[in-house]
Amino acid sequence: MRRIAARCTRRDASGVVGAEVLPFVVLVFIGGTLVFAQAWAALDAKIAAVAGAREAARTFVEHHGPRLGDAVHAATDAGGQAMSGYRLSGSASVQPVGTTQLRRCERVTFEATRDVPRLALFGGRWSPVTVSARASEIVDPFRHGLDGRAPCGQ
């Protein structure tokens, strides 16, 4: 008897990716890249806002001199410079939160906000994402140059 060798030849298209799937894959890749880039920009802005708020609070409590206006101005300038060091686009601001007083044992809080422009595909009509961060410090109870006693221990 003769043995006939079986040949493996496929005549159907099963298991083959068609050309119609490739544009879908490209669109998913581009969309994922844009979402990742937007998330990265927001994370960068958040890191800059944290640095700005922390620097503003620290500058305020370490400011030399009893004048409140000078301390707030120096703190907001220092926070703005800290955020500008990250070289990000979008507007930024640093402001004190609540009533800020330059007294011993007083807790001061500063908030830094930064706008992150959205990656727009269709003309850039979307509003920016705003990220913010807060930092607080306590004025040193033994600080030189301030009047009164330290009420921290009471």
CORDAQUI-V744781 format. One record per residue. N is the residue number from 1. RES is the residue in one small letter. NEAR is the number of other C-alpha atoms within 12 Angstrom. Layout:
BEGIN
N_RES_NEAR / N_RES_NEAR
END
This chain:
BEGIN
1_m_3 / 2_r_4 / 3_r_5 / 4_i_6 / 5_a_6 / 6_a_6 / 7_r_7 / 8_c_6 / 9_t_7 / 10_r_9 / 11_r_9 / 12_d_7 / 13_a_9 / 14_s_8 / 15_g_8 / 16_v_11 / 17_v_12 / 18_g_12 / 19_a_10 / 20_e_10 / 21_v_12 / 22_l_12 / 23_p_13 / 24_f_14 / 25_v_15 / 26_v_14 / 27_l_13 / 28_v_14 / 29_f_14 / 30_i_15 / 31_g_17 / 32_g_14 / 33_t_15 / 34_l_18 / 35_v_18 / 36_f_16 / 37_a_19 / 38_q_21 / 39_a_20 / 40_w_19 / 41_a_29 / 42_a_29 / 43_l_24 / 44_d_27 / 45_a_37 / 46_k_30 / 47_i_28 / 48_a_40 / 49_a_42 / 50_v_33 / 51_a_34 / 52_g_42 / 53_a_42 / 54_r_36 / 55_e_36 / 56_a_42 / 57_a_44 / 58_r_31 / 59_t_35 / 60_f_43 / 61_v_40 / 62_e_31 / 63_h_30 / 64_h_22 / 65_g_20 / 66_p_22 / 67_r_19 / 68_l_22 / 69_g_18 / 70_d_20 / 71_a_29 / 72_v_34 / 73_h_21 / 74_a_28 / 75_a_37 / 76_t_35 / 77_d_28 / 78_a_31 / 79_g_40 / 80_g_35 / 81_q_26 / 82_a_31 / 83_m_37 / 84_s_26 / 85_g_19 / 86_y_24 / 87_r_18 / 88_l_24 / 89_s_20 / 90_g_26 / 91_s_24 / 92_a_37 / 93_s_33 / 94_v_39 / 95_q_37 / 96_p_36 / 97_v_22 / 98_g_13 / 99_t_15 / 100_t_28 / 101_q_26 / 102_l_36 / 103_r_33 / 104_r_28 / 105_c_24 / 106_e_25 / 107_r_26 / 108_v_36 / 109_t_35 / 110_f_40 / 111_e_34 / 112_a_43 / 113_t_34 / 114_r_39 / 115_d_27 / 116_v_31 / 117_p_26 / 118_r_26 / 119_l_24 / 120_a_17 / 121_l_12 / 122_f_8 / 123_g_9 / 124_g_11 / 125_r_11 / 126_w_13 / 127_s_14 / 128_p_21 / 129_v_23 / 130_t_23 / 131_v_28 / 132_s_32 / 133_a_34 / 134_r_31 / 135_a_31 / 136_s_29 / 137_e_28 / 138_i_27 / 139_v_32 / 140_d_26 / 141_p_25 / 142_f_20 / 143_r_23 / 144_h_20 / 145_g_19 / 146_l_25 / 147_d_16 / 148_g_16 / 149_r_18 / 150_a_19 / 151_p_15 / 152_c_16 / 153_g_9 / 154_q_7
END
